[in-house]
């Protein structure tokens, strides 16, 4: 075994690599993620990437882009990193989740989406906040999750994608739960204002800018409940669950998309008034 790493490891994930080899991603308590290359049963490395000054609780390689992985730490930030860059430039996108993340799982066939669940040691049962349950994020619109499952303070520390539209999870109620994206709570449907900024000029004039988006958006516009249930049934009877690793894709397109300004329509409204005047 490899004995260079003396810091506690909180999560492990393996990725097929090369000719019969593998890479191992270790999420560590010292705030780093270490990547070990294993060929012919002999580990080499590690390649250590600094994440933050708090513990890294979970990490997952991208199922189709071998140079990209996601890491979540106790600083309430989910980071997407590219191992082709140096340690300082490795982070290409981030999501501020508002709570520590206990588990990360990429969504099958959706290279820019992933699901998270809160750290059981940090989430209070019955809190009913957005940091509870399972959240599905779209990295192109990281300000609000696409889906929420079990958002009434439920603690669901472990889960996986059964297929691209269904999640299986377990909790402290000693039961397995099957969730569907077509029957989830979808926060974007209720969102009217996605950002705002307030400023005060030297002349004493207050200014407020609000970024508004069209409400009642569908997170899964092409999803059909009967169809997705049929797909799940077919998968269980004939194929089993989706593999954690899929067909390899280039990560360059995803990296460029995450660094590009959003293309979906937004409208900015400006409001101003003199200090002390009625709104």
Secondary structure as UniProt FT lines:
FT   STRAND          9..17
FT   TURN            18..20
FT   STRAND          21..28
FT   TURN            29..30
FT   STRAND          32..39
FT   TURN            40..41
FT   STRAND          42..50
FT   STRAND          56..61
FT   TURN            66..67
FT   STRAND          68..73
FT   TURN            74..75
FT   STRAND          77..82
FT   TURN            83..84
FT   TURN            87..89
FT   STRAND          91..96
FT   STRAND          101..106
FT   TURN            108..109
FT   TURN            111..112
FT   STRAND          113..118
FT   TURN            120..122
FT   TURN            125..126
FT   TURN            130..131
FT   STRAND          134..138
FT   HELIX           139..141
FT   TURN            142..143
FT   STRAND          147..149
FT   TURN            151..153
FT   STRAND          158..163
FT   TURN            164..165
FT   STRAND          166..170
FT   TURN            172..173
FT   STRAND          176..180
FT   HELIX           181..183
FT   HELIX           187..190
FT   STRAND          193..200
FT   TURN            202..203
FT   STRAND          205..212
FT   TURN            219..222
FT   HELIX           225..234
FT   HELIX           235..239
FT   HELIX           252..259
FT   STRAND          267..274
FT   TURN            275..276
//
